[in-house]
Amino acid sequence: MITILLFLVGSSTAAVLEHQLVWKESRMVQMIRNGEYPAYLEYRDRMVAARTSNLATVVQSATDYVYYEYMGNVTVGTPDQNFIVVLDTGSANLLIPGTNCTTYCENKRLFNEKESITYVATNKPWQIKYASGDAYGTLGIDTVKIGGSLETQLVIPNSYLGVADTVGSDFKWSPKEGVFGLAFTALAVDNITPPLINAINQGLLDQPIFTTWFGQRGALGTSASGSFTYGGLDRTHCGPVIGYAPLTNARHFQFQATGFSLGSYQSTTTYEVITDTATSFLCGPQAAIDSLAKAAGATWDQTNQVYNIPCGTDAGPIKMKIGAFNYVIRANNYILQIDTNSCLFAAIPQSYAGFGPAWILGGPFMRQYCNVHDIGQKRVGFCLSLQ
């Protein structure tokens, strides 16, 4: 369902659009449950090791789309061609497979530029390296709409999209048909203007912001809810803004956080962090994650490279400080049930070389707090989720 607050299709009237999300359990959790995750880790590590050292093309090499859980419907072209995409604040390009894509594109809807009367070819190649393999193709320009054909839509004319001839292997087993990047132009491959930035530049939104709300995960086997509100605050699912954090790097939604703690563990280190709508876990430095896991009573699973935790555990909240305000992630958001008797501590270590974001605040944080992505003022605000 799409709730329309103010929008006239074909009009220049600025809008606020609530875009209802589609939830799918992360592929990572499915693979762990089915005993397939160790083989995937081995494959992923081989793919990363086989890469060239051409850093100019390694723009999103840390992205691994086995972690996402939320998607949304969009259309491209005239008439509409429908796709379900990952809405990703950790990247900035719109990528969809084209009719030349054969490997890993089986059973996917493919974009046919010849059937769109508004498509403009650029004949300019692009390439993005992902953990599951490279994606590449050509850039085009067309009308992009947030929302499916049967939903009220935010129409964004003259938007860049990457039409993929080759995609990563994750497309084969993933329900997604593309990636819709929501970050800044500075992060975009080839420095193109991302569709949402294009909408802001055209004055299509009431305010240059969007608010994300992720609902609580339900009982095992049930779906979760969520929505993105483009152009305004989400006053239905989110409380008042607690505070804003200025961005320290306006490529991602990156800011500083300090005082990560849980139980007997407390850190005074100030870290660069990002929020990421395409990651269902917390990701952080090895030592910090190990300490949080120990304080929570979790144990390391060497086979799956995750922390297991008894499902009924409540070690108290994970705490952190962002700006002048304290934030907490409660146990119902950092414990992830994968089957009847098995749960994960939803935090995993990531490599940290001393530069860039050390932490990714994914699903556990974003279920606890709505995030207000203020593109105009280059800041992120946080509101307590009302669910």
N, C-alpha and C positions, 0 to 999 in steps of 0.2 A: 504494500500500500504506500502511496505517496501522498503526503499531506501538503496541499498548496496553501501558502500563506499570502503570497501576492505574486502573480506571474501571468502575463498575457503572451501567448505564443505569437511570434511575429511582431511584437511590439518592442519599443525601446524602454518600456517601463522597467525600472529596477525591481528585483525580486528577492524573496526569501523562500527557499525551497527545502522541504524536509524529505530526504531520500531514504526510504526504508531499505535496510540491508538484508542480504540473504546469508544465513549462517551455515557453514559446513564444518564438521569436525576436522581439525588439522590433520594433514596426511601423516605428519610425524607420529601423532598419537595412534592413528590407525596402524602404521607400520610396526610400532612397538607392540601393540596388542597382538598383531598377527605374526610376530617374530621376524619381520622383514627389515627392521631398521639397521641392524649391523651390516647387512649387505649394502644398504643404501649409503651408509657412512663410508664404507670402503670405496664404493663407486665415486662418491663426491670427492674424497681425498685424491683419488686418481685423476679426476678431472681438474682439480685445482693444481696439482703438481705438474700436469701436462701443459699448463698455460705458457705462453711466451712471456717475455719480460717487457712487452710493449705497453708501458704504463699509460700511454695516451688513450688506450681503449679500455682500460680497467677502471670503469667509472662506478659500477655497482657490483663489484666482484664479491662483496661480503653478503649480498642478498641471496637468501635461500628460501624459496617459496614453499617449503614443506611446513612452515610454521603458521601460515595465515589461517584465519577462520571466517573472516567476513568478506563478502563480495557485494557488488551492486550491478544493476542493469544499466547499460548505456546503449546508444545507437550511434552509428556513423553513416554519413551519406544521405542522399536524397534519391529515392525514398529511403526510409530507415532500414538499416541492416543492424540487427540486434546482437549484442554480446553481453556475457556476464564476466565481469572483470574484478581483479583484486584492486581495491582502493588503497593506495600505498603512499603514506606520507614520507616514506624513506626513499622514494625515487621521484623523477620528474617528467618522464616520458610516457605518452600513450602508445602502447604496443598492442597490435592485434595481428593474427596470422592472415596472410593473403592467399589467393588461389594457387600461388606457386609453392605453397608450403605443403609438403607431403610427409616428411619424417616427423613423427610425434604429433601430427595434426589430425590423425584419424578421429572421426566422429565429432569433430569440432565445426562450428559455423565459421566460414572463411569470408573475409572481406573481398568483394569483387568490385574493384574500382570502376570497371567498365559499365556497371549497372548504376553508378551514382552520377547524376547530371551535375553535381556540384564539386566533383573531385578534380583537383588540380595536381598533376604530377610534377615533381621537382627533379626526378632522376638522380637525386643525391643519395648515396649509400649511407647507412648507419650500422653500428655494431655495438652491442652491449654484452659484457661478460658476466654470466651468472654462475652460481655454484653448480648448477645442473648442466652447464654447457653454454656455448655462445648463442646469441640471437642476432640475426642481421637481416637486412632487407633494404628497402628504399623509403625515403621520406615522401609524404604526400600532404596535401592540404584539403580539408573538407569540413562540412558541418558536423559537429559533435554535439550530442545531446545527453545530458545526465538524466537518467530515467529511461525505462523501456518504452516501446511503442504504445503499450496499453496504459501507460502511466503519464501523469503530467510531467513535462520535461523542462529543463533549463537548456535553451538552445544557444549554442556557442558557434557562430559562423567562423569560417576561415581559421580553423585550428589545425595545427600540425599533428600528424600521427605517423608512427612507424609501422609500415606494412611489412610484416615479417615473411621472408622466404624460408628461414630456418629458425627454430625455437629450441629452448632447452628441453631436456628429456622429461622434466617435471610436467610438461603439458600433457604427456601421454596419459598419466594416471590422475591428473588433477581436473576438477570440474571447471576451472577457470578457462576463459577464452581470450584473455588479455590482461594487461596491467595498466591501470590508470594512475599515473604518478601525480601526486598532489604537492610536491615540494617546489622549490624555487627554480627560476630559470638558470641560476648559477650551477645547479646540479645536473641540468638537462644535457644529454648527449647532443653535440653539435650546437649547443647554446640556443636551441629553439625555444619559443615561448610555449610553456605547457598550457593545456586547454583551460584550466581554472584561472591561471594568471591572465590568459587571453580574455576570459569572461570579465575579470576585474578591470582590465584595461579598457574594455568596451563599455564599462558602466552598467553591466547587466545585473549586478548584485546590489542590494541596499547598502551593505557594508563589505569591505574587503576582508571578510573573515569566514571561517566555517567551523562548526562545532561538532565534535564526535561524541556519540554516546554508545557504549557497549553494554547491553543488558547482562545480568547475571547468567552464568551457565546453569541450566536446569538439571534435573535428575539425569542419570546416565541414559543415553538413548534419546533424549529430547533436545529440541533446538533452543538456541538463544536468540534474543532479539537485538536490534540495534538500529541506529539511524545517523546520518550525517545531515546537518542543517547548514546549507550554503547561504551566506549573506546575512546571517544573524545568529543570535543565541538560541539555544534549545531550552525554552522555559517550561516544557512539559516534563522532560526527563531529568533535568539538571537544576541544582540549586543555584544560589547567587555565586558570582565569581569570588573565590577566596583571595586570589592574588595573581599577578602576572609576573612572568620571568622574561627579561629581555633576552633575545637571541644573541648568542656569542658567535654564531656562524650562520648567516642567512643563506645556506645551501639546504641543509636539513632544518628541522625544527629543533635546534640545538641550544642548550642552556646549561647552567651550572646547578649542581645539587651537592649537598654535603650531609654528614651525620647519618649514613646508613647504619641501621642497628636492628637487632632482634634479640630479645632476651638478654643474655650475658654478653653478647657481642656488640661492640660499638666502634665505629670508625669516625675519625675526625677529618678524613681526607675530603677535599673538594674535587669533584669529578666533572668532566664534560659529559653530558648525557643527551640523548634524543628520545622523543616518543615516536613510536612506530606502529601504525595501524595494521601492518602486515606481519607482525610478530606476536604470537600468542604466549610468549614467555618473557620473563626478565632475563636480560643477558648482561653480564658484568665481568670484571677481572677475576681471574681464577681464585686468588687468595680471598677476595671479598665474598664470592659465591660460596666457596668452601666453608668459610666461617659462618655465614648465614645458615647454610644447610645444617651444619653441626648444631647450631643453636636451636634449629627447628626440630632436630631429632631425625633428620634425613640421612640416608646412607647411599654411597656412590655405587651405581650399577655400571661396571666397567664395560659390559657387553653393549649396552645401549647408550652409554655416555650421558646418563642422566642421573638424577637423585630420586630414589624411591623414599616414600614416607608413609607411615600408617595413616589410613584414611580418616580416622577420628581425631587426629592430632590437632591441637590448637596451642601453639607455643606463643601466642600473642601476635601483635601486628609487626610487620616490617615498617620501620620508621625512617624518614628522611626529612631534610629541610631544603626547601627551594625558596630562595629569596628570604623574606622575613617570616615565612609561614612553615609550620610543621605539617607533614602529610603522613598518612599511614596506609598500608595495604593489609587488609585483614585476611585471616587464614582461609576463609571461603573463596578468596580470590587468588591465593598463591598455592593452594592445594588443588590438583587437577586429577579427577578420577578417570581412569582409563578402562577399567572393567569392575566387576562386582567387588573384588577384594584388593584391587591395586590402585595406588595413587602415586602421582609424581609431585615433587617439590618443583613448582613452575619457575625455576631459575636455572640457567645453564651458563657455564663459563665460556668466555670468548677471548680470543687473542687480543692483546692490547700492547701496542708498540710505543706508547707514550705520547701519541698525537691522535687527534680526532676524538670522537666520542668513546668514552670508556664503558658507558652503560647504555643499554637500550631498554627503555621502559615500555614494554609491550602490554599484552592483554591484562595481566594482573593489576597493573596501575591504571590502565584505561577503562577497566570495569569499575574500579573504585571511584575514579574521577572523570567527569566529562572534560575534554580538552578543547579550549577555544584557540584556534589557530588564527592569530591576528596577523595576516600578511601585510596589511597596510602599515602597522606600527612595529612590525618585526618583533613579536613577542608571543608567548603562549600563556594562556590563562587556565585555571583549574577550578572546577565546580564539583561539589559532591554529587555523585549519581543518586537520584532519588529512588531508584529501585532497590 
